[in-house]
Amino acid sequence: MNNQSVRKEYYSNDIIDEAAHYLSTITDSPKLESEILLADILKKDRLDFYKRNLSIDHLLYKKYQSLLSERQKGKPLAYLTGKKEFWSLVLQVNEAVLIPRPETELLVEKCLSFIKKYNNPNVLELGTGSGAVSIALAKESPLIKFTAIDISTKALELAKKNAINNHVNNILFKTSDWFSEVNEEFNIIVSNPLMLIKMN
Ligand SMILES: C[S@@+](CC[C@H](N)C(=O)[O-])C[C@H]1O[C@@H](n2cnc3c(N)ncnc32)[C@H](O)[C@@H]1O
């Protein structure tokens, strides 16, 4: 990507193609990721690149190069854009939380089926992280009260912000080391914890 710095003008079609080539060794969808990163920098929709060949100024081009370089070194796309889609919600993510995974939507589906079986259940999520699971559940069940705990105050800060941004106000977020600060009784407990296994 170095020879680009001498160029005076940059156009989206060219730099996306170059970026896609640059990222091709680290991802199966280099073009898509190149478009997402450029769209994020330009605050545009990715589909705009298919409508017009956009002119990019030097500063933004430099910013794009820097993001591409971080992506090339393995930083996840969602940490670079600061957002991730989950259950038709857009969630902010940062390095205080793990990026919600598409498979975790199955956990939401399963939990919703249990919620439907109960009359007004009290639901607890352990280790909420970005809030993805509780926010998706609470969005689908606005009359039910949820409690979501995490040991990380930074994660909870982000989870609260995600709830507000997604217009969800039926979750009580709490700092707790698993059950240490949990005194109520719950009908349903949901969790997607990270399992750490030490092999030696
Ligand atoms: C794998 S992440 C899951 C995040 C989210 N539920 C999801 O599915 O995307 C596990 C979460 O558990 C939290 N956690 C780890 N140890 C904990 C503990 N002792 N008590 C409460 N939460 C804990 C971490 O801070 C992290 O946010």
The ligand as an SDF file (V2000), in Angstrom:
LIG
                    3D

 27 29  0  0  0  0  0  0  0  0999 V2000
  -17.9710  -14.4780   26.3940 C   0  0  0  0  0  0  0  0  0  0  0  0
  -18.4310  -12.9320   27.1210 S   0  0  0  0  0  0  0  0  0  0  0  0
  -20.1330  -13.0040   26.6770 C   0  0  0  0  0  0  0  0  0  0  0  0
  -20.7030  -11.6700   26.4430 C   0  0  0  0  0  0  0  0  0  0  0  0
  -22.1520  -11.6810   25.9410 C   0  0  0  0  0  0  0  0  0  0  0  0
  -23.0350  -12.3710   26.8330 N   0  0  0  0  0  0  0  0  0  0  0  0
  -22.2520  -12.2850   24.5540 C   0  0  0  0  0  0  0  0  0  0  0  0
  -22.7760  -13.3780   24.4070 O   0  0  0  0  0  0  0  0  0  0  0  0
  -21.7840  -11.6560   23.5880 O   0  0  0  0  0  0  0  0  0  0  0  0
  -18.4390  -13.3220   28.8550 C   0  0  0  0  0  0  0  0  0  0  0  0
  -18.7060  -12.1520   29.7720 C   0  0  0  0  0  0  0  0  0  0  0  0
  -18.6580  -12.6730   31.1110 O   0  0  0  0  0  0  0  0  0  0  0  0
  -18.0730  -11.6990   31.9330 C   0  0  0  0  0  0  0  0  0  0  0  0
  -17.5180  -12.3550   33.1420 N   0  0  0  0  0  0  0  0  0  0  0  0
  -16.3540  -13.0520   33.2540 C   0  0  0  0  0  0  0  0  0  0  0  0
  -16.1590  -13.4470   34.5200 N   0  0  0  0  0  0  0  0  0  0  0  0
  -17.2440  -13.0010   35.2290 C   0  0  0  0  0  0  0  0  0  0  0  0
  -17.6130  -13.1130   36.5930 C   0  0  0  0  0  0  0  0  0  0  0  0
  -16.8380  -13.7380   37.4790 N   0  0  0  0  0  0  0  0  0  0  0  0
  -18.7790  -12.5510   36.9710 N   0  0  0  0  0  0  0  0  0  0  0  0
  -19.5550  -11.9010   36.0820 C   0  0  0  0  0  0  0  0  0  0  0  0
  -19.2540  -11.7660   34.7610 N   0  0  0  0  0  0  0  0  0  0  0  0
  -18.1020  -12.3110   34.3420 C   0  0  0  0  0  0  0  0  0  0  0  0
  -17.0110  -11.0530   31.0930 C   0  0  0  0  0  0  0  0  0  0  0  0
  -16.6550   -9.7520   31.5890 O   0  0  0  0  0  0  0  0  0  0  0  0
  -17.6850  -11.0350   29.7150 C   0  0  0  0  0  0  0  0  0  0  0  0
  -18.3170   -9.7850   29.4870 O   0  0  0  0  0  0  0  0  0  0  0  0
  1  2  1  0
  2  3  1  0
  2 10  1  0
  3  4  1  0
  4  5  1  0
  5  6  1  0
  5  7  1  0
  7  8  2  0
  7  9  1  0
 10 11  1  0
 11 12  1  0
 11 26  1  0
 12 13  1  0
 13 14  1  0
 13 24  1  0
 14 15  1  0
 14 23  1  0
 15 16  2  0
 16 17  1  0
 17 18  1  0
 17 23  2  0
 18 19  1  0
 18 20  2  0
 20 21  1  0
 21 22  2  0
 22 23  1  0
 24 25  1  0
 24 26  1  0
 26 27  1  0
M  CHG  2   2   1   9  -1
M  END
$$$$
